[in-house]
Amino acid sequence: MFKESAVYVPTKYSFGGLKNAVIARRSAKEIGHEIDLRGRKSSQFEIVMQDALAVLDSMQEVHKDWINHKIEQITPYFRASEGDIDNGEMAQSPDPDDRISSAFQNGLVTAITQEYKVDKASDRINSPHGLDTVITGYAFDFYRTLRVCQNSGVNPNTALRIAQLAYHHNPDVLIKLSTDDRYKDLNPSVITSAALSYPKNPEAFLDGFIAKIAELSTDDRYKDLNPSVIERAALYYPKNPEAFLDGFIKKGLVEHLEYWDKLAADNLI
């Protein structure tokens, strides 16, 4: 726990201070981009996390008016998507505020983990002000990601998943990928899948996807298939798209898609 006995008073950032907090956070996530965030957590890390959540509580209290204002601005974006949420998910969390809060805290925990793995002795995770800076930097990118996605017409539920990954991605990740000359002709769903499923290196996945599509499309076994089928195989079954296509040809569309979707759900492919 912190050595200071006094109650921490969160920082009220100037524009320059906020900019510095965002720059520092982006620098840390660039350094920690390839670090494995899995594994058993030490007692020291648990203390850091407790301190971070205590600082977050103080920040939410001090900045509650600003937070409520930002939530009010973004809530209509999620209200419009409620028809796309299945009944089970709606029963668990019908309130967009709850969904946003849950995604934010889950992503923040990972961001703190990343900072800890980068430098466990850093003042950024061992002082209230340092943690305040980390949380502020993550919060800025999280909210900015939602706004960029909203302005780009991204499905709100997808936007929330991408925002949670703000410990890896910057807010313009989808724009950056979709306007890259290498990927500008790809279906937006392919780019979104790359950002969500391969956040460490979506470019490597997309390069492999394009190469695999070219390879499969010229394979005599699959040359008569609809390009969308080949694309689905390469996107959703990258470990063995040939097996998917062979089964597709033998079993037929509906039956085969149901079979492979079940395998994917069971993590068997």
MARSE-235520 format. One record per residue: residue in three letters; x, y, z of N, C-alpha, C, O in turn. Coordinates in steps of 0.2 Angstrom, whole numbers, plus 5000, padded with zeros to 4 digits. Layout:
# MARSE-235520
AlaXYZXYZXYZXYZ...
END
This chain:
# MARSE-235520
Met500449945000500050005000500450065000501050065002Phe500150124998500550184998500850205005500450195010Lys501450235005501650255011501350315014501250325020Glu501050355009500750425012500050405016499650365014Ser500050435021499450425026498850465024498250445025Ala498950525020498450565019498050535013498250505009Val497350565013496950535007497150575001497350635001Tyr497250534995497450554989496950604986496350584985Val497150664983496750704980496950704972497550724971Pro496550674968496650664961496850734958496650784960Thr497250724953497550784949496950814944496550774941Lys496950874944496450914939496950934933497350984934Tyr496950904928497450914923497250974918496650984917Ser497751014917497751064912497751024905497950964905Phe497651064899497751034893498451004892498450944889Gly498951034894499651014893499750954897500050904895Gly499450954903499550894908499250834905499450774906Leu498650844902498250784900498650754894498650694893Lys498850804889499250784884499850734886500050684883Asn500250764891500750724893500550654896500950604895Ala500050654899499750584902499650534897499850484897Val499350564891499150524885499850494882499850434880Ile500250544881500950524878501250474882501550424879Ala501350484888501650434893501350364892501650314892Arg500650364892500350304892500450264885500550204885Arg500450304880500550274873501250244873501350194869Ser501750284876502450264876502450194879502850144877Ala502150184885502150124889501850064886502150014886Lys501350084882500950024879501350004873501349944870Glu501750054870502150034864502749984866502949944863Ile503050004872503549964875503349894877503649844876Gly502749894880502449834882502049794877501649744879His502049814871501549784866501649714865501149674864Glu502249684865502449614864502549574871502649514871Ile502449614876502549574883501949524884501349544883Asp502049464886501549424888501249444895501549444900Leu500549454895500249484901499949424905499549444910Arg499949364903499749314906500149294912500749314913Gly499949244916500449214921500149234928499749274929Arg500449204933500249214940500449274942501049304941Lys500049314946500149374948500449374955500249334960Ser501049414956501349414963500949454968500549494966Ser501149444974500849484980500949564979500549604980Gln501549574976501749644975501249674970501049734970Phe501149634964500649664959499949674962499649714961Glu499749624967499049634970499049694974498449724974Ile499549714977499549774981499449834976499149884977Val499849834970499849884965499149894963498849944962Met498749834961498149834959497649864964497149904962Gln497749844970497249874975497349954976496849994976Asp497949974975498150044975497850084969497550134970Ala497850044963497550074957496850084958496550134956Leu496450034960495750034961495550094966495050124966Ala495950104971495850154976495950224973495550264974Val496450234969496550294966495950304961495650364960Leu495750254957495150254953494550284956494150324954Asp494450254962493850274966493850344967493350384967Ser494450374970494550444971494450484965494050534965Met494650464959494650504953493850504951493650554948Gln493550444952492850444949492450494954491950524951Glu492550504960492250544964492350614963491850654962Val492950634962493150704960492950724953492750784953His492950684949492850694942492150674940491950664934Lys491650654944491050624943490550664938490250634934Asp490650734939490250774934490450764927490050764922Trp491150774926491350764919491250694917491050684911Ile491350644921491150574919490450564917490350534911Asn490050594921489250584919489150624912488750594909His489450674911489350714905489550674899489250674894Lys490150644900490450604894489950534893489850514887Ile489750504898489350454898488650474894488450434890Glu488350524896487750554893487850564886487450554882Gln488450584884488550594877488650534872488350534867Ile488850484876488950414872488450364872488350324868Thr487950374878487450324879486950314873486850264872Pro486750374870486350354864486650314859486250274855Tyr487250314858487550264853487450194855487350154850Phe487450184861487350114863486550094864486450034863Arg486150144866485450134866485250114859484750064858Ala485550144854485250124847485450054845485150024840Ser485950024849486149954847485849904851485949844850Glu485349914855485149864860484749814856484649754859Gly484449824851484149774847484549724844484349674842Asp485249734844485749694842485949644847486349594846Ile485749654853486049614859485549554860484949574861Asp485849494861485349444863485049444870485349484874Asn484549414871484149414877484549394883484549424889Gly485049354882485449334888485949384890485949404896Glu486249424885486649484887486249534890486449574894Met485649544887485249604890485049584897485049634901Ala484949524899484749504905485249514910485149534916Gln485949504908486449514912486649594913486849604919Ser486549634908486749704909486349744904486649764898Pro485749764905485349804901485549874900485349904895Asp485949894905486149964905486749984902487349954904Pro486850024897487450044893487950064898488550054897Asp487750104903488250124908488650064911489250074912Asp488250014913488549954916489049924911489649904913Arg488849914905489249884900489949924899490449894898Ile489849994898490450034897490950034903491550024902Ser490650034909491050034915491349964916491949964918Ser491049914914491349844915491949844910492449814912Ala491849864904492349854899492949904901493549884900Phe492849964903493350004905493749974911494349974910Gln493449944916493849924922494249864919494749854922Asn493949814915494249754913494949774909495449744910Gly494849824905495449844901495949884905496549874904Leu495649924910496149954914496549904918497149924919Val496249854921496649804924497249774920497749764922Thr497049764914497649744909498149794908498749784907Ala497949854907498349914906498849924912499449934911Ile498549914918499049914924499549854924500049864926Thr499249794922499649734922500249754917500849734918Gln500049784911500549794906501149844909501749834908Glu500849894913501349944916501849914921502449924921Tyr501549864925501949824930502449784926503049784929Lys502249754921502749704917503249744914503849724913Val503149804912503649854909504149874914504749864912Asp503949894920504449914925504049914932503749964933Lys504149864935503749854942504049904947503749914952Ala504649934946504849984951504750054949504850104952Ser504350064943504150134941503750174946503250144949Asp503850234946503450284950502750284947502250294951Arg502650264941501950264938501550214941500950224940Ile501750164944501350114947501450114955501150074958Asn501850154957502050144964501950214968502150224974Ser501550254965501350314968500650334966500450314960Pro500250374970499550384968499550434962499150424958His500050484961500050524956500250484949499950494944Gly500650434950500850394944500350354942500150354936Leu499950324946499350284944498850324941498450304937Asp498750384944498250434942498450454934497950454930Thr499050454933499250474926499150414921498850424916Val499250354924499150294920498350284918498150274912Ile497950294923497250284923496950344918496550324914Thr497250404919497050454914497150444907496750454902Gly497750414906498050404899497550344896497350354890Tyr497450294900497050244897496350264896495950254891Ala496050304901495350334900495250374894494750364891Phe495750414893495750454887495650414880495250424876Asp496150364880496150324874495450274873495250264868Phe495250254879494650214879494050254876493650234872Tyr493950314879493350354877493450384870492950384866Arg494050404868494150424862494050374856493850384851Thr494250304858494050254854493350244852493150234847Leu492950254857492150244857491950304852491550294848Arg492250364853491950424849492150414841491750424837Val492750384840493050374834492650324830492450324824Cys492450264834492050214831491350244830491050224825Gln491050284834490450304833490350354827489950344823Asn490850394826490950434820491050394813490850414808Ser491350334814491450294808490950244807491050204802Gly490450244811489850194810489950124812489650074809Val490450114816490550044819490050024824489750064827Asn489849964823489349934828489549954835490149934837Pro489149974839489349994846489649944850490049954854Asn489349884849489549824853490349804851490749784856Thr490449814845491149804842491549854845492149844847Ala491349924845491749974847491949964854492449984856Leu491449944859491649934866492149884867492649884871Arg492149824863492749774863493349804861493949794864Ile493349854856493949884853494249934859494849934860Ala493749974862493950014867494249984873494750014876Gln494049924875494349894880495049874879495449864883Leu495249864872495949844870496349914870496849914866Ala496149964873496550024872497250024876497650064875Tyr497349964879498049954882498449934876499049934877His498249914871498649894865498549944859499049964857His497949964858497750004852497750074854497550094859Asn497850114849497750184849497050194846496750154842Pro496650254847495950264845495850254838495350244836Asp496350274834496250274827496450204823496550204817Val496450154827496750084825496350064818496650044813Leu495650064818495250044813495350094807495450064801Ile495450154808495550204802496250194799496350194793Lys496750184804497450174801497450114797497750114792Leu497150054799497149994796496749994789497049974784Ser496150024789495750024783496050074778495850064772Thr496450124780496750164775497450154773497750184768Asp497650094776498350074773498250044766497850004765Asp498750064762498650044755498649964754498349934750Arg498949934759498949854759498249824760498149774758Tyr497849864764497249834766496649864764496049844766Lys496649924761496149964759495549934755494949954755Asp495749874752495249844748494849784752494449744749Leu495149774758494849714762494149734765493949794766Asn493749684766493049694769493249724776493649704780Pro492849774778492949804785492849754791493249764796Ser492449704790492449654795493049614796493249584801Val493449604791494149574791494649614795494949584800Ile494649684794495049724798494849724805495249724810Thr494149724806493949724813494149664817494349664823Ser494049604814494249544817495049544818495249514823Ala495449574814496149574815496249614821496649594825Ala495949674822496049714828495849684834496149694839Leu495249644834495049614840495349554842495549544848Ser495549514837495849444839496549444839496849394842Tyr496849494836497649494835497849564837498249594833Pro497749584843497849654845498649674845498849724844Lys499049614846499749624847500049644840500549684839Asn499749614835500049624828499449614823499549564819Pro498949654822498449644817498749644810498449614805Glu499249684809499549684802499849614800499749604794Ala500149584804500449514803499849474801499949434796Phe499249474804498749434803498449454796498349404792Leu498349514794498049534788498549514782498349494777Asp499149524783499649504778499549424776499549404771Gly499549384782499449314781498749304778498749254774Phe498249334780497549324777497549334769497349294765Ile497849394767497949414760498349354756498149334751Ala498849334759499249284756498849214755498949184750Lys498549204761498149134761497549134756497449084752Ile497249194755496749204750496949194743496649154739Ala497549224742497849214735498049144734497949114728Glu498249104739498449034738497848994737497848954733Leu497349004741496748964741496348974734496148924731Ser496349034732495949054726496249024720495949014715Thr496949004720497248974714497348904714497548864710Asp497048874720497148804721496548764717495948784717Asp496748714713496248684709495648654712495148654710Arg495748634719495248614723494648664724494048644725Tyr494848724725494348774727494248834722493848874723Lys494548824716494448884711493748894709493548954707Asp493248844710492548854708492148884714491548894713Leu492448884720492048914725491948984725492349024722Asn491349004728491249084729491849114733492049084738Pro492049164731492649204735492449214742492949214746Ser491849224744491649234751491749174755491849184761Val491649114752491749054756492549044758492649034763Ile492949064753493649054754493849114759494249094763Glu493549174759493749224763493549204770493849214775Arg492949174771492749144778493149094780493349094786Ala493449054776493848994778494549024781494749004786Ala494749074777495449104779495349154786495849154790Leu494749184786494649224792494549194799494749204804Tyr494049144798493749114804494149044806494149024812Tyr494449014801494848954802495548954800495748914796Pro495949004802496649014800497148964801497548954797Lys496948924806497448864807497448814802497948774800Asn496848804799496748754794496148764789495648734789Pro496148814785495648834781495548784775494948774773Glu496048744773495948694768495448634771495048614767Ala495448624777495048574780494348594780493848554779Phe494248664782493548684781493248684774492748664773Leu493648704769493448704762493348634760492848624756Asp493748584762493648514759492948494762492548464759Gly492848504769492248484772491648524769491048494768Phe491748584767491148624764490948594757490348584756Ile491448574754491348544747490948474748490448464744Lys491148434753490848374754490148374757489648334755Lys490048424762489448414766488948464764488348454765Gly489148524760488648574759488648624763488848624769Leu488348684761488448744765488248744772488548754777Val487548734773487248744780487548694785487748714790Glu487448634783487748584787488448594789488648584795His488848614785489548614786489748674790490148674795Leu489348734789489548794793489348784800489648804805Glu488748744801488548734808489048684812489148694818Tyr489348634808489848594811490448624813490648614819Trp490748674809491348704810491248764815491648774819Asp490648794815490548844820490448814827490748844832Lys490248744828490248714834490948694836491148704842Leu491348674832492048664833492448724836492748724841Ala492248784833492548844835492348864842492748884846Ala491748854843491448874849491748824855491848854861Asp491948764853492248724858492948724858493348684861Asn493248774854493948784854494348724851494948714854Leu494048684847494348624844494748644837495048594835Ile494648704835495048724829495348794830495648814825
END
